[in-house]
Amino acid sequence: MKEKEGKRKEFARSKVFEELPQEKRDELTRTAEHRVVAPHTIIFRQGDPGDKFYFIRSGKVRMFRQVSDGFETDLFVLGAGESFGQMPLLTGEARPANAEAMEETHLLVLSKEQFERVLKDFPDISLILMKQMSRWLMRANRVIEKQALQQRRAPRMAWFHFVLIIGVSVVLALVFNRSNPNGIPLFPKFPDKKAIPEISAVQAMEEMKNGDALIVDAGPEGFYQKKHIQGAISVPLSLFDILYGVTFGGEEKAKRVIVYGGTISKPYDWELANKLVLLGRKDVKVLEGGTAAWEKAGYPVERWEEKK
């Protein structure tokens, strides 16, 4: 009885399951597997099929990646009340990282069937998981980039070496383009802004209130953390291919997508909107004036640090 009550309380305090009705939490309490994992035990490995969802009752779990030369990259550490293992269940892909218990860890485990049943009955949980995954992916991406720079920092080149490399590249590209009818563009093409309509802040707010639109921040993680539109989902352009299936699947397919997040030197919003159009999304718009126009209209923005 005490064990059952303990599970119920733990599910209730989980950010993922706290919105579930009491009867659904009771059902999960009865059916979830309770697993005790010894310290330094691998729970699953990178590349394994994803067939379970894990909730941490107590203990700590280290998520890390391993490359072919045996080098390990620590991504993040999860503790009591947090969950993991949902990405393969949502995307159908293999496990993207390893999970290891750092100390004796008590887990509640849901099977793939249980997890999918919960999502079907309560689709709002998908949005919670999606935001959680987005934060993890951005944290992991930052760690990987930092370690890659530290370990593989290229030696400084003299300016004439740099000019020589650029010159040779241009010559090779020109030769290739003359012999290949398809060719390779020497300079990147920016998306055609005329092909994607804009939407005003007032119209965007109205559609968000009605639940008809999904607003997406396409800028880098640092920009999103500094300031973003309240309720916006972070989908950095650099992580678009990873996050597309999770962010724009399910019920979100029927919603209009409103994208913002450009700078003077980089039109993240237009590029991401263009990618969506090329993938077949017909109802895509770019927020006219971006965050500045949104704030000028008196609409709320938030900072990630304030939410922690």
ABEGO torsion letter per residue (X at the ends): XAAAAAAAAAAAABAAAAABBAAAAAAAAAABBBBBBBBGBBABBBGBBBABBBBBABEBBBBBBBBAAGBBBBABBBBBGBBBGAAAAAAGBBBABBBBBABBBBBBBBBAAAAAAAAAABAAAAAAAAAAAAAAAAAAAAAAAAAAAAAABBBBBBAAAAAAAAAAAAAAAAAAAAABAAEBBABBBBBBAAABBBBBAAAAAAAAAAGABBBBBABBAAAAAABBBBGBBBBBAAAAAAAAAAAABEAAAABBBBBBGBBAABBAAAAAAAAAAAAGBABBBBBBGEAAAAAAAGBBBBBAAAAX
